[in-house]
Structure formats: C-alpha cells, structure tokens
Amino acid sequence: MGSILINDERIDDKIAWLREVFTDRTDVVIHQFVAGISQQCALVYLQGLVDVTMLQEELLHPLFSLRVSDPLEFRAILFERKQLPISAYHTAPIQSGASSILSGHVLLLVDGEQPVLVFPLRSYRQRSIDEPANEATVRGPREAFVESADENLSLVRKRLKTPDLKTESLRIGTLTQTEILVAYIQGVCKKELIDEITMRLSRINIDGILGSSYIEEFLDHSPLSPFPQVQYTERPDVAAAALLEGRALIIVDGSPMVLLAPVTLFMLLQSAEDYYQRYVAGTWIRWIRYLFVLISLLLPSVYVAITTFHPEMIPPKLLITIAGSREIVPFPALIEAFIMEISFEALREAAVRIPKSIGQAVSIIGALIIGTAAVQAGIVSAAMVIIVSFTGIASFIIPHFDLGLSFRFLRFPIMIFAGLFGLFGIICGLLLIYIHLVNLQSFGSPYLAPLTPLVSNDLKDTYVRAPWWRMWKRPSMTGANPIRQGELRTMTEYKGEDGD
C-alpha cells in the first residue's frame, strides 16, 4: 500500500502515505490540528461511516482540553495511560490502521509516535429491528435479524446469557472484507463441527461477499443437490434454539439471514410455531404439514399416471366427469400438467416481482382469469386447474422457502416419470430421491437423521412434537453434551409424585 517511504514518527510522512493510499477518494477526511500546547495531530476517517457527534464530543473536545506542554507527557496520556473517555480504542501500525478506516474506524496520528490510535466510532445507517417477514408466528417473539452482524449477535446473546456462547471471526472477500461470525455454545456444540466450518470458510477466495447466500453455496457438500444443506433464519429465537441443540450459527455482516449448520430434512420441515403451541396442536400441525408436502410433490404426477395408465382406479362417476372435461382438450395429460404448472410458477414469480401494493391482487386475478379462460377455450380441463391450484396451495405450507423450491423443481421430473411409466414411474422417481437423500450429508450429519440411521430417542421431535418434559436430550447428531434437563419421563414425575 503506497510507494512513499514512511518515517514512522513524522506525521507529515504518514499523511502523505495515506493520501497516496486513498488517492481519488473524496470521502476520506484528513483533519490536522494542534492539541495540548504544541502537539501536531491529525484525524483520518471516512465521511458517512463515522458518528461525527461522538467524534467531536468524545475525541476532539478531550484532546483540546489537554493543556500539557511536555510532548512526552501528552503522548503518555494517549498511548500508555489511555485517559481518553472512549472505550476499546487501541494502537496499531499505520498499515493496519489504514485498513481499519475502511471499516468505519477513526485514526489519530500523533507527531513523534510510531503507532496510530484506532477509535471505534463507526455509525452505519441501518433499519430498525422489525417483525419477521417470512417466518411469522402467532405466539412467538416479534423480533427479526437486521443487516448488522454485531446487532444480530446481540439479539442472540440477549436470549443466551452464558459465557459459554463463543464466537470466531473471519473476514472474507478481497474487496468487501465482509465480517463473518461463527457462534456456538462451548461444551454443547461438537468441536469437530466448528473446525469443519472454519476450515471451509477459510478456503473461500473471492473478491466480494454481499449476502449469506454466497457463503451458503460455498459450504454445500453436494452443490448439485436440489436440497438445501444449510438452513437460514431471520428469527433470533430460532437461532438460539439451534445453538441449544448443539448447532452453529454463521452470521454474515450485511445480511439479515443467519445460517444454521448442520441441518436435516426434518429440521427444514419444522416451524417455530410448533414450539409455541401446545404439543398436541404442534403435533397435529406437523402431520398436516407432512401430508401437504407429499401432496405438493406428487399430486399432479398421480393425476397424470392414473388418468393415462390406470383409469380403473377412479370411481366410475368421477371417471365420467374427468373424461367429459378432457374430451375437448387437445393435449395429453402430461403436456396439460406441464402447461398449468409452468403457468402457475410464472404467476408465482410475477407476484414476487410486482410491487406489494398490487402484487397480491394481480396474482389472484391473473390466476382466476387465465384459469377460467383456459378451461373455456378447451386448452386445459377443469380437473387439471383444480389439481394444480391445490398443489400450489400445498407448496406454501412448507416452512422453509428453499426446501419448497426443491420440491417444486422435483415435481417436474416425477411428472415425466408418471407420464411415461404410470405409478411405476412415480415409485422409481421416489426411490431415486430417497437414495439421494440417504447419501446426502450436512457437515457430516446424515440428511435423513434420525430416520436413517434410526435414533429412536430423536423421533420425539420428528414425526411428533413431544412435550418439553419428555425431550430431555439434544439431537444425538449435533450435541456434544446430550443432556438438556433432568431425566423426567412423565408429567407425574415432573410435577411430583402427588401431582402438585
């Protein structure tokens, strides 16, 4: 950085070197002044990244208040005794101090001293903490992560008041220098998991990281798999719950989505609402979710297979109705299903891109008008419109967007199998998906755990949501310390022998 030779003690040489490093940067402020009686000083910072009020009140004003005539005494107050009313400031070589400027820090150059003083006075403009946009619950907290890594970490620390919550920091991106925080609970999270995460992060060599999705793609063990291998959330309570299970957080500065690792298929099918409702209601909702996951994946394919190869499986009256509606349709059932599914995907994508004030109305009206016109024109049958509409509704029940996108993608090859081979083709497609899921891993953890391999104790939070007094162990694949509470197996033991 810079070709000018630096005399570490002369302030003029330091300023000249910084001017060369930050050539053509109009937002770099270099403010030279005299403090004490005759001590030459300079402040260097980036305009817009620094809290100017704090700079004036907590740094400039105390410096001008120092009426010290001896330069050695002046420098001792700043560098040795650190008597300025700002916490956490430190000394650094000017080369590393120049990099700190880009992070919103303020450098104080003092004539006659080799190191510089670095003051953390950055003040980024960021949105306030708001409600989660994509993971809403009825009874859960109303806080969501923001675009600041420090703020997001504080939201997690507010819920986990333990000194065992540890963090490791990395900077990735040669141009962006994005801060990445890896958070975990020591003694609960397996050390091998943290070593694996930091090893994969340290291998990333890219010019810029602008979001957590960049990191997610680099962390995937099987990048060609349609299934997400890292979970993300915008809820601090979900992140805290993952830490208590022995998982790790990856917080990316500038992104409101925090990554959770490892993850399984059943974790992606769980919702925060499951744990804020009573366990009976949570279990019932989970069963409904599993049912509609199968519907969103298989319903069009089953319709195509039955109408094409197995009409004898349909009751006669219903078969007559379906045959009557398809009598004027010029396409086979497979092509008809493809037309409707692709049209529904286009409407869904259009609803995302259209401004929110009109997006919902346009998508609903567009679906009604297009569906009605297509049936009246004889392009598709009314039964296919019902099937595709019901499938679309079912796909919205999947709590994790990326997992829902995976099932939407897999719906099309299964429809092709159904159109070519009937129900036998659907079974073959499901077997291929199952074989892939059995071999898929997330940071060494089986993707289908605890079903494959079977861990009976972990099934308490898989197909059902057992009451809290029964879930006294962490998931075996993540937690280094399996015990979460005393071994209380029944409500009677929890309340006491007399039930009080």
Stockholm file with secondary structure:
# STOCKHOLM 1.0

chainA/1-500         MGSILINDERIDDKIAWLREVFTDRTDVVIHQFVAGISQQCALVYLQGLVDVTMLQEELLHPLFSLRVSDPLEFRAILFERKQLPISAYHTAPIQSGASSILSGHVLLLVDGEQPVLVFPLRSYRQRSIDEPANEATVRGPREAFVESADENLSLVRKRLKTPDLKTESLRIGTLTQTEILVAYIQGVCKKELIDEITMRLSRINIDGILGSSYIEEFLDHSPLSPFPQVQYTERPDVAAAALLEGRALIIVDGSPMVLLAPVTLFMLLQSAEDYYQRYVAGTWIRWIRYLFVLISLLLPSVYVAITTFHPEMIPPKLLITIAGSREIVPFPALIEAFIMEISFEALREAAVRIPKSIGQAVSIIGALIIGTAAVQAGIVSAAMVIIVSFTGIASFIIPHFDLGLSFRFLRFPIMIFAGLFGLFGIICGLLLIYIHLVNLQSFGSPYLAPLTPLVSNDLKDTYVRAPWWRMWKRPSMTGANPIRQGELRTMTEYKGEDGD
#=GR chainA/1-500 SS CCSSCCCTTCHHHHHHHHHHHTTTCTTEEEEEEEETTTEEEEEEEETTSBCHHHHIIIIIHHHHHCCCCCHHHHHIIIIISCCSSCTTCEEECHHHHHHHHTTTCEEEEETTCSSEEEECCBCCCCCCCCCCSSSCCSSSCCCCCCSCHHHHHHHHHTTCCCTTEEEEEEEECTTTCEEEEEEEEBTTBCHHHHHHHHHHHHTCCCSCCCSHHHHHHHHCSSTTCSSCSSEEESCHHHHHHHHHTTCEEEEETTCSCEEEESCCHHHHTCCTHHHHSCHHHHHHHHHHHHHHHHHHHHHHHHHHHHHHHCGGGSCHHHHHHHHHHTTTCCSCHHHHHHHHHHHHHHHHHHHHHSCHHHHHHHHHHHHHHHHHHHHHTTSSCHHHHHHHHHHHHHHTTCSSHHHHHHHHHHHHHHHHHHHHHTHHHHHHHHHHHHHHHHHCEETTEETTTTTTTTCGGGGGGTTSCCCTTTCCBCCTTTBSSCBCSCCCCSHHHHHCTTCC
#=GC SS_cons         CCSSCCCTTCHHHHHHHHHHHTTTCTTEEEEEEEETTTEEEEEEEETTSBCHHHHIIIIIHHHHHCCCCCHHHHHIIIIISCCSSCTTCEEECHHHHHHHHTTTCEEEEETTCSSEEEECCBCCCCCCCCCCSSSCCSSSCCCCCCSCHHHHHHHHHTTCCCTTEEEEEEEECTTTCEEEEEEEEBTTBCHHHHHHHHHHHHTCCCSCCCSHHHHHHHHCSSTTCSSCSSEEESCHHHHHHHHHTTCEEEEETTCSCEEEESCCHHHHTCCTHHHHSCHHHHHHHHHHHHHHHHHHHHHHHHHHHHHHHCGGGSCHHHHHHHHHHTTTCCSCHHHHHHHHHHHHHHHHHHHHHSCHHHHHHHHHHHHHHHHHHHHHTTSSCHHHHHHHHHHHHHHTTCSSHHHHHHHHHHHHHHHHHHHHHTHHHHHHHHHHHHHHHHHCEETTEETTTTTTTTCGGGGGGTTSCCCTTTCCBCCTTTBSSCBCSCCCCSHHHHHCTTCC
//
